[in-house]
Amino acid sequence: MKINAETLKNIVRAIAKTRPVEIGCDECFEELDRFVEMKLEGKNVSEAMPLVEEHLERCGNCREEFEALLLALQATP
């Protein structure tokens, strides 16, 4: 199997962003409601929940869940 230059660059970038401590999708999903509530309250989620925030930056599926929950709660009076 051949890998083109762009794919190889993306793999290297992903490896470079890997941290010693990370969470997976299941762990992120378990904390998502609390993360969204803190975000809506204007709290600093970067400090309070950095692993969730970092996971959301990397994972499109979890980010979509986050955005949907955020929109739903913002629409609730």
C-alpha positions in Angstrom: 0.0 0.0 0.0 1.4 3.4 -1.0 0.8 6.5 1.1 0.8 9.8 -0.7 2.6 12.8 0.7 -0.5 14.6 2.1 -1.7 11.5 4.0 1.8 11.1 5.5 1.8 14.7 6.6 -1.6 14.3 8.2 -0.4 11.2 10.1 2.7 13.0 11.3 0.7 16.0 12.5 -1.7 13.7 14.4 1.2 11.9 16.1 2.8 15.2 17.0 -0.4 16.3 18.7 -0.7 13.1 20.7 -0.4 13.7 24.4 0.6 11.4 27.2 -2.9 11.7 28.7 -5.9 11.7 26.4 -9.5 10.6 26.6 -11.5 8.6 24.1 -15.0 9.2 22.7 -16.8 7.3 25.5 -15.1 9.4 28.2 -15.7 12.6 26.3 -19.4 11.8 25.8 -19.8 11.1 29.6 -18.5 14.6 30.4 -20.2 16.4 27.5 -23.2 17.7 29.3 -21.1 19.1 32.1 -18.8 20.7 29.6 -21.6 22.3 27.7 -23.2 23.6 30.9 -19.9 25.2 32.0 -19.5 26.7 28.6 -23.0 28.3 28.7 -22.2 29.6 32.2 -19.1 31.4 30.8 -16.7 29.3 32.8 -13.2 28.6 31.5 -13.6 25.1 30.1 -9.9 25.1 28.9 -8.8 25.1 32.6 -11.7 23.0 34.0 -11.9 20.3 31.4 -8.8 20.5 29.1 -9.0 16.8 28.0 -12.6 17.2 26.8 -11.8 20.4 24.9 -8.7 18.8 23.3 -10.7 15.7 22.3 -13.4 17.9 20.7 -10.8 19.7 18.7 -9.6 16.4 17.2 -12.8 14.3 16.9 -15.4 15.4 14.4 -18.1 13.1 15.7 -17.8 14.3 19.3 -17.6 17.9 18.2 -20.9 17.4 16.3 -22.5 16.0 19.5 -21.2 19.0 21.4 -22.5 21.5 18.9 -25.9 19.9 18.8 -26.2 19.8 22.6 -25.0 23.4 22.8 -27.6 24.6 20.2 -30.4 22.6 21.9 -29.6 24.1 25.3 -29.2 27.6 23.9 -32.7 27.3 22.3 -34.3 26.2 25.6 -35.8 29.2 27.5 
